[in-house]
């Protein structure tokens, strides 16, 4: 993956995450569930594409990056499940805030290691 493609992919992921966040803050459970599922799809595509690039990173760093990616995938799945569950008791906006913050941290870590 070229450096410009790599940054573009992270920017797209974060745009999807912000759409998910907007749905959570609007307390629109149906839209939130749809946005979270779309984020899940593009996130999985992104993680799969980066898997080859992680071979060029020190093994310990690669494991940390992979764990971070998995943690984010798990958070997205949990958010979608919360939205599909009881929308009146979701507290999804705070959860979505944490998800976006984790995604920003992960993108920064990946940029440092994969573009080095």
C-alpha positions as CSV (number, residue, x, y, z in Angstrom):
1,X,0.0,0.0,0.0
2,X,1.4,3.4,-0.9
3,X,1.7,6.1,1.8
4,X,-0.9,8.3,0.1
5,X,-3.3,5.3,-0.2
6,X,-2.7,4.4,3.4
7,X,-3.5,7.9,4.7
8,X,-6.6,8.1,2.4
9,X,-7.9,4.7,3.8
10,X,-7.6,6.0,7.3
11,X,-9.3,9.2,6.4
12,X,-12.2,7.2,4.9
13,X,-12.4,5.0,8.0
14,X,-12.6,8.1,10.2
15,X,-15.2,9.6,8.0
16,X,-17.4,6.5,8.5
17,X,-16.7,6.6,12.2
18,X,-17.8,10.2,12.4
19,X,-21.0,9.3,10.5
20,X,-21.6,6.6,13.1
21,X,-20.9,9.1,15.9
22,X,-23.4,11.6,14.4
23,X,-26.1,8.9,14.3
24,X,-25.3,8.0,18.0
25,X,-25.5,11.7,19.1
26,X,-28.8,12.1,17.2
27,X,-30.1,9.0,19.1
28,X,-31.2,7.5,15.8
29,X,-30.9,3.8,16.6
30,X,-31.8,2.6,13.1
31,X,-29.3,4.9,11.4
32,X,-26.7,4.1,14.1
33,X,-27.1,0.4,13.5
34,X,-26.8,0.9,9.7
35,X,-23.7,3.2,10.1
36,X,-22.0,0.8,12.5
37,X,-22.6,-2.2,10.2
38,X,-21.1,-0.2,7.3
39,X,-18.2,0.8,9.4
40,X,-17.7,-2.8,10.3
41,X,-17.6,-3.7,6.6
42,X,-15.1,-1.1,5.6
43,X,-13.0,-1.7,8.7
44,X,-12.7,-5.4,8.0
45,X,-11.7,-4.6,4.4
46,X,-9.1,-2.2,5.7
47,X,-7.7,-4.6,8.3
48,X,-7.4,-7.3,5.7
49,X,-5.6,-5.0,3.3
50,X,-3.1,-4.0,6.0
51,X,-2.3,-7.5,7.0
52,X,0.4,-7.8,4.3
53,X,1.9,-4.5,5.3
54,X,2.3,-5.7,8.9
55,X,4.8,-8.2,7.8
56,X,7.3,-5.4,7.4
57,X,6.9,-4.2,11.0
58,X,8.8,-5.6,14.0
59,X,6.8,-8.6,15.3
60,X,6.0,-7.1,18.7
61,X,4.8,-3.9,17.1
62,X,2.8,-5.9,14.6
63,X,1.1,-7.8,17.4
64,X,0.2,-4.5,19.2
65,X,-1.3,-3.1,16.0
66,X,-3.3,-6.2,15.3
67,X,-4.6,-6.2,18.8
68,X,-5.6,-2.6,18.4
69,X,-7.4,-3.4,15.1
70,X,-9.3,-6.3,16.7
71,X,-10.3,-4.1,19.7
72,X,-11.8,-1.6,17.3
73,X,-13.6,-4.3,15.3
74,X,-15.0,-5.6,18.6
75,X,-16.1,-2.1,19.7
76,X,-18.0,-1.6,16.4
77,X,-19.7,-4.9,16.7
78,X,-20.7,-4.1,20.3
79,X,-22.0,-0.7,19.2
80,X,-24.1,-2.2,16.5
81,X,-25.5,-4.7,19.0
82,X,-26.3,-1.9,21.5
83,X,-28.1,0.1,18.8
84,X,-30.1,-3.0,17.7
85,X,-31.0,-3.9,21.3
86,X,-32.8,-1.3,23.5
87,X,-32.4,2.0,21.8
88,X,-33.9,3.9,24.7
89,X,-31.3,2.6,27.1
90,X,-28.3,2.6,24.7
91,X,-26.0,5.3,26.0
92,X,-24.5,4.8,22.5
93,X,-23.2,8.4,22.2
94,X,-20.6,7.9,24.9
95,X,-19.7,4.5,23.5
96,X,-19.3,6.0,19.9
97,X,-17.1,8.8,21.3
98,X,-14.8,6.2,22.8
99,X,-14.8,4.2,19.5
100,X,-13.8,7.3,17.5
101,X,-11.1,8.2,20.0
102,X,-9.7,4.6,19.7
103,X,-9.8,4.8,15.9
104,X,-7.8,8.0,15.9
105,X,-5.2,6.5,18.3
106,X,-5.0,3.4,16.1
107,X,-4.6,5.4,12.9
108,X,-1.8,7.4,14.4
109,X,0.0,4.2,15.6
110,X,-0.4,2.6,12.2
111,X,0.9,5.7,10.5
112,X,4.0,5.8,12.7
113,X,4.8,2.1,12.2
114,X,3.7,1.4,8.6
115,X,4.9,4.6,7.0
116,X,8.3,4.5,8.8
